[in-house]
Amino acid sequence: MSSAVGRVAIIGAGFSGTMCAINLVRHGAAVDLIDASGHFGGGLAFGRAAPGHLLNVRAANMSALPDAPDHFARWMAHQGMDGHGFAPRRAYADYLAQLLAESEAAHPGMLARHHGRAVAASPAGITLDGGPFLPARATILAAGNFPPVLPPGVDPARLPPGRWHPDPWRLDAPALVRAGPVLLLGTGLTMVDVALSLARAGPAPLHALSRRGLTPRAHADAPPAPLPDCPRGSLAELLRATRRRAADVGWRSAVDALRPYTASLWQRATLDERRQFLRHLRPWWDVHRHRLAPEVAADVRALRETGRLSVVAGRMVAAVPSPEGIAVRWRGHDGDETSLSVAHLVNCTGPAGDPSRAGDPLIGALLARGDVRRDALGLGLDADAQCRALTDAGPSDWLHLVGPLSRGAFWEMTAVPDIRRQAWMLARRLCAAHWVGGEL
């Protein structure tokens, strides 16, 4: 079937790419959805989740469709599951896969899946590795999150084979815990997932290390306290105002009230203010803003209280071979060094931000050719408010960025509630539907 608005190529079929595809088809565009893994819909966040991994947002706020806010909750109820609590991530992967399949069925010939790696992109279309050339009038880069970068103090070439694990989502948990203690580098959401999976696989001691030793806080029932308008003032003034408000309404409500305005606040901030935020406040923002389901937080608390998981603050100094596997040293805030022998070392530092260090061949080629550029802070690729890739010559007329790649422009662009709106608005713009009925 032909499309009145031409074909759009989408590279990446995780949540960001899947939602762009669904919304484009709904608005009349034909889509080529490309993914090297062959997994369409789930992506890293949902497709690789272990059975016990839960969403970090309540089901009531996880609809993939901004024009149907209770869509996921109703889907959960139809599956015989609780539509109000924190759903299993695997269930959300099933939900996205079903949405994609339903979209294909409702619009025959408008959505084509391609299991392959895009090796080149141009205004004319996409070239797949060993496959066909796919003509496209526009391309959306929805690469999602990149694997963690190599932490300081770790040289894989010096470590015994099979002891260093750079990808936390590809672990043989029973084999790791059988070998002895495990050190997790990072104390954020990735660490929580890995620690719970390892704890379920066996009783080996678990240790987690990060610069500040901060861990994600827990969700709790907190009454909404929306702000009447976007806050004004500098970053320092906003921080002081949020602290005062937290004393009145609670920190959860105070932080949540900023959510509708985070992109505006970020775009209004100066480059120097953004740097200060990333240097001094980002770790605190992350653990208060991106919280754990209460039952997950209780599991982590139990591991710590029973001594099965220890969380420490410090900077990694060295990791070298030892009779037990790896001897690691880190330096605490007081300057003293601590040593520990572990059987395995796992990189849980979280997704890489700087795409130039991610080792992705397509993005490397786009950077080399000047079709994209790093954002000023190395959080992703540069984009404007309409998700157009920015180059030294200005906004691209064919290449668009969604999801974590666009974090430099929007900051909060990793969670479902943010990305679903971004995908919806981009699809409407590409199909000229944003002039009809206004934006959500």
N, C-alpha and C positions, 0 to 999 in steps of 0.2 A: 504494500500500500504506500502511496506517495504521501509526503507531508507538505502542508501549505507553508511551513516555515523552515524547511530544510532539515538536514540531519545534523545531530549534535553528537560528538564523540565524548565519552566520559571515561577517564583513565582512573581505575580504582572502583571496586564494587563493595566496599564496606558501607557503613551507615551513610556517610556523606555522598558517595557516588550513587548508591541505591536510591536515596531520597531525591537526588537530582533527576535520576532517570524516571522515577515514578511521577514526579511533578511535571516534568517536560512532556511525557506522554499524555498526561491528563490535560495539558494545555495545547496539544496538537503537534508536537515535534516528534520526529522519528529519532531514535537513539541507538547508538552502538555503545554497549556497556562492556568495558574491557577490564579483565583482571588476570594477573599472572598466576594467582593461586588456584583459580577455578572455583573459588568459594564466593558465591554471590549473595550478599545480604548481611552476613554476620560480621565480617571483618575481624580485626584483631580483638577488639573489646568484647565481642559477644561470641564469635565463632569458635574461639579457642578456650572459652571459659570452662572450668571444671564444674562438676555437678553442684558443688556447694557454694559456688560464687554467685552472689546476689548483686542486683543493680544497686547503685548508690543513690538512686532517686526513686521516690514512691511511684508505683504503677500509675497512679492518677495523673502524674505529670509527664508520663513517658509516651504519650501518643506520638506517632511518627507524622501525623497530619495536623498542621496548625489550624485547619478549618474544622477539625473534629477532635476537640481536646480530650474527650473520653474514649477515643477509639481503642487504645490499648487496654484500658480497664474493662471495656466491654468484651474485647477479644479474650482476655484472661478469664472472665466470668463464663464465657461460652466454652472454654476449655476445662471448666470445673475448678479453676484456681482463684485464689484471693486477688481481687482487682484493686485492693486498697493498700496493701503492704508493699514490701520490697521483693520483686519477682526474681526468679532465677535468670541469670543472663542467657542461659541456653534457651529458655522460653522466649526471650526477646529475639534471639537469632531466628527461631522458628517463625515468630511473628513477622519479621522483616522478609524472610523468604516467602512466606505466604502472600504478603502484600505485593511483592515483585511478581510472583506467579499470577496473581489476580489481575495485575496491571497488564501483563502480557496477554492474558486470555480476553480481557475487555477491549484490547486494542491490537487486533491481529496484525502482524507484520510491522508494527511500529517500534518494537523493542527487540534488538538482537544482542545476544550474549556472545562474548568472544573470550575463550580461555587462551590467553597468550600474553606476552610481554610487549608493551609498546616500546619501540627503540628509537622512534623519531616522531616528531610532531611539527607541523607547519600550518600556515593558513589554509593549505589545500586539504589536509587530513592527517591520518595517523598511519604509520608503518609498523606492522607487527613483526616480531622476530620469527623469521621463517614462514610468515603467513602473508595474507593479502594486504594491499593498501586500502584503507577505509576513507573515502572522501567525507569531508565534514565542513560545514560552514562555520562551526564554532567548536572549541574543545574546552572541556572542564577537567582540570587537574584535581583529583580527589584522592591523593595518594595516602591520606590518613597519617597515622603515627609511624615514625621510623624507629628501628631498634635502638636501644641505649648506646651511647658512645662509650668508649673505653675510659674508665675512671683513672684519675691520677694515681700513680703508685702501683699499677698493675701492668706487667709485661707478660702477655700470654706465652711468648716464646720461652720464657724462663720457667714456666710452671709445668708440672707433670701432665701428660696427656689425659684428657677426660676429667680434670679437676676444676678447670675454669669454664664457667657457663655464661657466655655473653648474651644469650637469648633466654630470658626467664620464662618464656611461653613454650619452650621446647625442652622440658625436663622429664627425666625418668625418676619421679619422686621416690618410689620404693628403693631404687638403687642408690640414690643419694643418701637417704637416711640410714641405710644398712651400713654404709661406710664409716659413719661417725658424725661429729659436729659439722654444722654448715654455717657459713657466714654470708649474710645477705647484705650487699652494698646498696644502701638506700633504705629509708624508713617511711616511704609514702604508700600510696594505694597499691603499687606493684608489689612491694614487700608484703603487704597484708595478704594479698592473693597467694603469693608463693609460700609464705609461712603457714597459712592454713592448709594448703595442699600437702606440704611436707609433714605437718603435724598429724594429719590424718593417715599418712603413709607409714609412720613409725615414730618411735620415742626419742630420736636423736636430738641433742641440744641444738637450739637455733639461736643465732646471734644476728643482730641487725645494726649497721653502722651508718651514720650520716653526719654531716658537719654539725648540725644542731641537735640531732636526736629527736626531732619532732615527728609525731605520728598523727594521722587523721583523727579528728574528733568524731563523735557519734551524733547521728540525727536524734532528735527528740521532738515531741509534740510542742510546738511553739506557736503562739498566736501570731497571725500575720500583722505586720505593722508597716504598711506601705507608705512610701514617701509621697507627698503631694506633687513633687516635681523633681527634675534632675538636680542633684546638689551642685552648688557653685563653690568657687574658691580653689585654692591650690591643693596639691596632694597632702601637704601637712595640715591644712585646715580641714580637709575631708577626714583625715585620720582622727583629729581631735574631736570633730563632730560625731563620728561613728562611735568613738569610745564613750562620749557623753550619752549618746542614745542607747548604747548597749547597757549602760547602768540603769536606764529606765525601762526598756522593753526586753532585755536579754540579748546576749551576743548573737544568738542564732537569728532572731528576728531582725536585728540591726544589719547583719551581713546580708541576709536574704533580701532585704529591702533595696539593696544596691543592684541586685541582679538585672532589673530592666534597664539600668543606666550604665552598666560597665563599659559597653562599647563607646558610648558617648563620652564618658569620663576619660577613657583611654585616648580617644582621638583628640580630645581637647587638651590633654596634658602635653607639656613640652617634652622634647626628647630627653632633656636632663632629668625631668621629673619621672619619666618612665624608667630611666636607668636607676634612679634612686629607689623606685619601687622594687625593681627586680633584684637589686643588691641587698636591700634591707628588709623589705616587707613581703616579698613573694612567698618565702617559706611559711610565714604565718598566715597569709591569705589562703594558700593552698590547703592547709590542714583545717582551717575554719570554714572555708567555702565548699570544698569537695569532701563531704563527710561520709561516714560509714553507716550502713543499715544497723539498727540497734543490736540485732542478733549477731552480726559480724563483729561489732565492737565488743560485745560480751565475750565472744570466743577469744578475741585477741587479749582482752583483759585477763581471762582465765589462764591463757598460756603464760602471760607475764607473772601473774600471781603465784603460779605453781613452779616458776623457774624454768619452764621449757623454752621460753623466749626471753632474751635479754636485749634491750635497746640501749645503745651507747652513742654519745656524741664525740666526734673527733674527726681528724683528717687522716686518711690512709697515707702511710709513709712507704711501706714496702710489702711485697708478697713474694716469698721465695720458697723453694721446695723444702720439705721437712720429712722426717720418717712417717709422720701421720698423714702427709699429703701436702699441706701448705702452711707455712708459718707467716702470719701477718702481723704488722706493727702499725699502730695508729697513734697520733698525738692528740691529747685532749686539750680543752680550753686552758688548762693550767700549765701547758707545756710539757707535761710528763708523758712518756711513751708507755703504751701497753702492748704486750705480745700475747698472741693466741694461736694455737695450732688447730687447724680444722681439716676436715677431709675434702670439703668442696667449697668453692667460692662462686656466688651467683650475682650477676649484675642486675640489680633491681632499682637502678637510679632513675628509671622512667624514660619515656620516649625522648629521642634526640630532637632538638629544636632546629639547629642549623642544618638546612638541607645540603649545604656544600660539603658537610662532613658525613652525610648519610650513606654515601657510596651508591646512590641510585643512578644508573647510567643515563636514563632519559633526562632527569633533572640536571645532571652534570652537563649533558649536551645543550640543554636549553640555556643554562647559565653561561656556557662557553660562547654560545652564539648571540647572547644578549637578548634573548626572548623573555627572560625573567631575570630578576636580581634578588639578592638577599635583602631582607628588610634591615633597617639600620641597627637593630639590636640582636640580629641573628636568631630570631624566634621562628622564622619561616621564610617565605617568599613575600616580596613587596606586592601589595594590592591596594586598590582604591576602595572607596565606600560601596561601589557597585560590583566588587569582586573581580574587577579586571586586573590582570597582571600588569604591574608597572615596570617599565623599562626606562633607560636613560632618555629615551625619546618621548616618553609619556605613556598613557594607558594603551594596552594592547587592544586591537579591534577583533581579535579572534580567540585569545586564551584567557580563561577565567580560573580562579582559585577558590576552593571551598574547604571547610573543615580546618584541621590543625595547621595546614600549610599557610592559612591566612591569619594566623594568630597575631602576627606583627601589626596588622591593621585593626583587629577587633579585640585582641587579648583573649577574652573568654569565647573560644570557639573549639571546644573539645567535648562538650556535653550535648546530649540529645536535644534539650529544649532550645539551645542556641543554634545548633546546626540545622534543625528542621526548619526554622524560620529563614535561615540563610539560603537553604536549598529552594524553599518555596519562592522567595523573592527573586532569586536569580532565574529560576525557570520562568517566572512571569515576565521578567524583563526580556529574556531571550525570545519569548513568544509574543512580546508586545501586549501581554495581558495585564500589565501593571496599570494601564490606562483605564481598565474596566473594573469598576467596583472598588477601586482603591486598594491599598495594601493593608495587611493585617498588622 
